[in-house]
Amino acid sequence: MLTGLHPRVVWNGDHLNLLTRFQGRIPASTSLVLTPSVFATDLHMIVNAIPAPARRQPMLAYPALPGPDPVPAAAPTGHALLGMTRARLLADLQTACTTAELGERHLLAASTVSYHLGILHSSGLLTRTRKGHRVLYEQTPRAADLLGAVLGTGGAAASR
């Protein structure tokens, strides 16, 4: 994990080296707070050098790395068409689920899931069925065809 943080962060088996123009040592018993940042463009090490009864832990702020290279524009993905969250929710709805179940699986608030499912439903990609006090959502054949074309699985027949 540490080797993937930043090119200037090097793990040497038993210690962490930061390739900077500054030198210093932090005792091995000290924990290090790792802080990815979308605002940082370079590596930043914050150390409380003043001795005090309540020393703060050193913090390493590093730029959050971009995800994997996107698929070329000639082959748009479901993520590009729907957005990552909606594409994942839609792909998960091969069997009927509630917003609470999807929220637990995808670590999202039920309100966030409900918002995305509302958009997918109004787009004709989901069916909504009430069973007692529960509302179940499921892919439509149109959604299965869309996901099948994107994933190369052949559509509704292959996904069912």
KEKE-3310 file (N, C-alpha, C; in steps of 0.2 Angstrom, whole numbers, plus 5000, padded with zeros to 4 digits):
npx = (5004:5010:5019:5012:5008:5014:5027:5038:5038:5045:5045:5055:5055:5057:5056:5050:5054:5055:5058:5065:5071:5074:5080:5077:5072:5059:5053:5051:5041:5031:5016:5009:5000:4991:4986:4976:4974:4964:4967:4981:4996:5008:5020:5018:5025:5020:5027:5027:5039:5042:5045:5033:5021:5009:5011:5009:5004:5014:5010:5007:5004:4997:4995:4980:4979:4975:4962:4962:4967:4956:4944:4946:4938:4931:4925:4912:4909:4897:4899:4903:4891:4881:4887:4898:4892:4878:4879:4885:4875:4864:4869:4870:4857:4851:4843:4829:4830:4830:4831:4838:4845:4854:4861:4868:4876:4884:4889:4882:4872:4854:4846:4854:4855:4842:4840:4848:4841:4829:4831:4836:4825:4815:4821:4818:4825:4824:4812:4799:4793:4780:4780:4771:4777:4789:4799:4804:4817:4822:4832:4827:4823:4829:4839:4847:4851:4858:4869:4874:4878:4888:4897:4899:4892:4881:4868:4850:4847:4859:4861:4852)
npy = (4994:5006:5009:5013:5026:5038:5043:5048:5042:5029:5012:5003:4989:4989:5002:5019:5029:5046:5054:5069:5086:5088:5082:5070:5061:5050:5043:5025:5021:5030:5034:5036:5048:5046:5055:5057:5069:5079:5091:5093:5094:5090:5081:5082:5083:5084:5089:5090:5099:5104:5101:5095:5092:5086:5079:5081:5069:5064:5069:5064:5071:5068:5069:5063:5049:5047:5037:5021:5021:5028:5020:5020:5034:5029:5018:5020:5018:5010:5017:5029:5034:5033:5036:5032:5027:5025:5016:5005:5002:4999:4988:4979:4976:4964:4955:4958:4972:4982:4999:5001:4988:4990:5001:4996:4987:4994:5004:5016:5030:5028:5038:5043:5032:5031:5043:5040:5029:5034:5042:5032:5024:5033:5034:5023:5011:5004:4994:4996:4989:4987:4978:4975:4984:4987:4993:4987:4986:4983:4978:4982:4974:4983:4989:4978:4975:4986:4986:4973:4976:4985:4978:4967:4955:4951:4955:4955:4942:4935:4940:4936)
npz = (5000:5004:4994:4984:4986:4982:4971:4978:4990:4998:5003:5014:5019:5033:5037:5032:5019:5014:4999:4999:5001:5014:5029:5042:5057:5063:5077:5078:5086:5084:5077:5060:5051:5037:5024:5010:4997:4987:4984:4985:4976:4977:4988:5006:5022:5038:5053:5071:5078:5090:5107:5117:5130:5124:5111:5093:5081:5067:5050:5034:5019:5003:4986:4980:4970:4952:4946:4937:4919:4908:4897:4880:4870:4859:4863:4873:4890:4902:4913:4909:4903:4912:4925:4938:4951:4948:4937:4944:4954:4945:4939:4949:4951:4946:4952:4962:4974:4989:4993:5005:5006:4995:4999:5010:5003:4995:5002:5004:5008:5012:5006:4996:4987:4984:4977:4966:4961:4958:4947:4938:4937:4931:4919:4913:4915:4926:4936:4948:4962:4973:4989:5001:5014:5008:4995:4980:4968:4951:4937:4920:4905:4895:4902:4905:4892:4889:4899:4895:4882:4885:4893:4885:4886:4879:4882:4888:4888:4891:4904:4913)
capx = (5000:5014:5023:5008:5005:5017:5033:5044:5037:5048:5045:5061:5054:5056:5055:5048:5059:5052:5063:5064:5078:5075:5082:5074:5070:5053:5054:5047:5035:5026:5011:5009:4993:4991:4981:4976:4971:4963:4970:4988:4999:5015:5020:5019:5026:5019:5029:5027:5046:5042:5044:5027:5018:5004:5014:5004:5006:5016:5005:5009:4998:5000:4990:4976:4981:4969:4960:4965:4966:4949:4943:4946:4932:4928:4921:4910:4907:4891:4901:4903:4884:4877:4891:4900:4887:4872:4881:4886:4868:4861:4872:4868:4849:4849:4838:4826:4832:4827:4836:4842:4850:4859:4865:4873:4881:4888:4891:4879:4866:4848:4844:4858:4853:4835:4840:4850:4836:4824:4834:4836:4818:4812:4825:4816:4830:4822:4805:4798:4787:4779:4778:4770:4780:4795:4799:4809:4819:4825:4833:4822:4827:4832:4845:4851:4854:4863:4874:4877:4882:4894:4901:4900:4889:4875:4861:4846:4847:4865:4862:4847)
capy = (5000:5012:5011:5016:5033:5043:5041:5049:5038:5022:5008:4998:4984:4991:5010:5023:5035:5051:5057:5076:5089:5089:5076:5070:5054:5050:5036:5019:5020:5035:5032:5041:5049:5046:5060:5059:5075:5080:5098:5093:5093:5087:5077:5086:5080:5089:5086:5094:5098:5107:5096:5097:5086:5082:5080:5078:5063:5067:5068:5064:5073:5067:5069:5057:5047:5046:5030:5018:5025:5027:5016:5025:5037:5026:5013:5022:5013:5012:5022:5036:5035:5033:5038:5026:5025:5023:5010:5000:5001:4996:4981:4975:4975:4959:4953:4964:4974:4988:5005:4999:4983:4992:5006:4992:4983:4999:5009:5023:5032:5026:5043:5043:5026:5032:5048:5037:5024:5038:5044:5026:5022:5038:5033:5016:5006:5000:4993:4997:4985:4987:4972:4977:4991:4987:4994:4983:4989:4978:4980:4981:4971:4988:4990:4972:4976:4992:4983:4968:4979:4988:4973:4962:4949:4949:4958:4953:4934:4933:4943:4933)
capz = (5000:5005:4988:4979:4988:4979:4968:4982:4996:4997:5009:5014:5023:5040:5038:5027:5016:5010:4996:5000:5002:5021:5033:5049:5059:5067:5081:5075:5090:5082:5072:5055:5049:5030:5022:5003:4996:4980:4983:4985:4970:4979:4994:5011:5028:5043:5059:5076:5080:5097:5112:5122:5133:5120:5104:5088:5076:5060:5045:5027:5015:4997:4981:4978:4963:4948:4945:4931:4913:4906:4891:4874:4869:4854:4866:4879:4895:4906:4918:4906:4901:4918:4931:4942:4956:4945:4934:4949:4957:4940:4938:4955:4952:4942:4957:4965:4980:4992:4994:5011:5004:4990:5003:5014:4999:4991:5007:5002:5012:5008:5002:4990:4983:4982:4972:4959:4958:4955:4940:4933:4935:4926:4912:4910:4916:4932:4938:4955:4964:4981:4992:5008:5016:5005:4987:4977:4962:4947:4930:4915:4899:4892:4906:4904:4886:4890:4902:4891:4876:4887:4895:4880:4888:4875:4884:4893:4888:4895:4911:4917)
cpx = (5004:5017:5019:5005:5008:5024:5039:5043:5040:5048:5051:5060:5053:5055:5053:5052:5055:5058:5062:5071:5079:5077:5079:5073:5064:5054:5049:5041:5030:5022:5011:5002:4994:4985:4981:4972:4970:4965:4977:4991:5006:5014:5021:5019:5025:5022:5029:5034:5047:5041:5038:5024:5013:5007:5009:5008:5009:5011:5009:5004:5001:4994:4986:4977:4975:4968:4964:4963:4959:4949:4943:4939:4928:4923:4918:4908:4900:4893:4900:4896:4880:4880:4892:4895:4881:4874:4882:4879:4864:4863:4871:4861:4847:4843:4835:4829:4829:4833:4841:4847:4855:4863:4870:4878:4886:4890:4889:4873:4860:4845:4848:4856:4846:4835:4842:4845:4831:4825:4834:4829:4814:4815:4822:4821:4829:4815:4805:4792:4786:4777:4777:4773:4787:4794:4805:4811:4823:4826:4828:4826:4831:4839:4850:4854:4859:4869:4878:4881:4888:4899:4903:4897:4883:4868:4857:4846:4853:4865:4857:4848)
cpy = (5006:5014:5014:5023:5038:5041:5043:5046:5031:5018:5003:4993:4985:4998:5013:5028:5039:5054:5065:5079:5090:5082:5076:5063:5055:5043:5031:5019:5025:5033:5038:5042:5050:5050:5061:5065:5077:5087:5098:5091:5090:5084:5082:5082:5085:5086:5092:5094:5101:5102:5099:5091:5082:5083:5077:5073:5067:5065:5069:5065:5072:5067:5063:5055:5046:5038:5027:5022:5023:5023:5022:5028:5033:5020:5015:5017:5015:5017:5029:5038:5037:5037:5032:5023:5022:5016:5004:4997:4997:4989:4976:4973:4969:4955:4959:4965:4980:4993:5003:4994:4986:4997:5002:4989:4988:5005:5016:5024:5030:5031:5044:5038:5028:5038:5045:5032:5028:5040:5038:5024:5027:5037:5027:5011:5002:4999:4994:4994:4986:4980:4973:4984:4992:4989:4991:4986:4983:4980:4978:4977:4976:4989:4984:4973:4981:4989:4978:4971:4982:4983:4967:4955:4947:4951:4954:4945:4932:4935:4939:4926)
cpz = (5000:4998:4983:4980:4984:4976:4973:4989:4995:5004:5009:5019:5030:5042:5031:5025:5012:5006:4995:5001:5009:5024:5040:5051:5064:5071:5078:5079:5088:5077:5067:5052:5041:5027:5014:5002:4989:4978:4983:4978:4971:4986:5000:5018:5033:5050:5065:5079:5087:5102:5116:5125:5129:5113:5099:5084:5070:5055:5038:5023:5008:4992:4980:4971:4959:4948:4939:4925:4910:4899:4885:4873:4863:4857:4873:4884:4898:4911:4915:4904:4907:4924:4934:4946:4953:4941:4939:4952:4951:4939:4943:4955:4947:4946:4961:4972:4983:4992:5000:5010:5000:4994:5007:5009:4996:4996:5006:5007:5008:5004:4996:4985:4980:4976:4965:4956:4955:4948:4935:4932:4930:4919:4909:4911:4922:4933:4945:4957:4971:4983:4999:5009:5012:4997:4985:4970:4958:4940:4925:4910:4896:4896:4905:4897:4886:4893:4898:4885:4879:4890:4890:4882:4884:4877:4889:4894:4892:4902:4915:4918)
residu = (MET:LEU:THR:GLY:LEU:HIS:PRO:ARG:VAL:VAL:TRP:ASN:GLY:ASP:HIS:LEU:ASN:LEU:LEU:THR:ARG:PHE:GLN:GLY:ARG:ILE:PRO:ALA:SER:THR:SER:LEU:VAL:LEU:THR:PRO:SER:VAL:PHE:ALA:THR:ASP:LEU:HIS:MET:ILE:VAL:ASN:ALA:ILE:PRO:ALA:PRO:ALA:ARG:ARG:GLN:PRO:MET:LEU:ALA:TYR:PRO:ALA:LEU:PRO:GLY:PRO:ASP:PRO:VAL:PRO:ALA:ALA:ALA:PRO:THR:GLY:HIS:ALA:LEU:LEU:GLY:MET:THR:ARG:ALA:ARG:LEU:LEU:ALA:ASP:LEU:GLN:THR:ALA:CYS:THR:THR:ALA:GLU:LEU:GLY:GLU:ARG:HIS:LEU:LEU:ALA:ALA:SER:THR:VAL:SER:TYR:HIS:LEU:GLY:ILE:LEU:HIS:SER:SER:GLY:LEU:LEU:THR:ARG:THR:ARG:LYS:GLY:HIS:ARG:VAL:LEU:TYR:GLU:GLN:THR:PRO:ARG:ALA:ALA:ASP:LEU:LEU:GLY:ALA:VAL:LEU:GLY:THR:GLY:GLY:ALA:ALA:ALA:SER:ARG)
# end
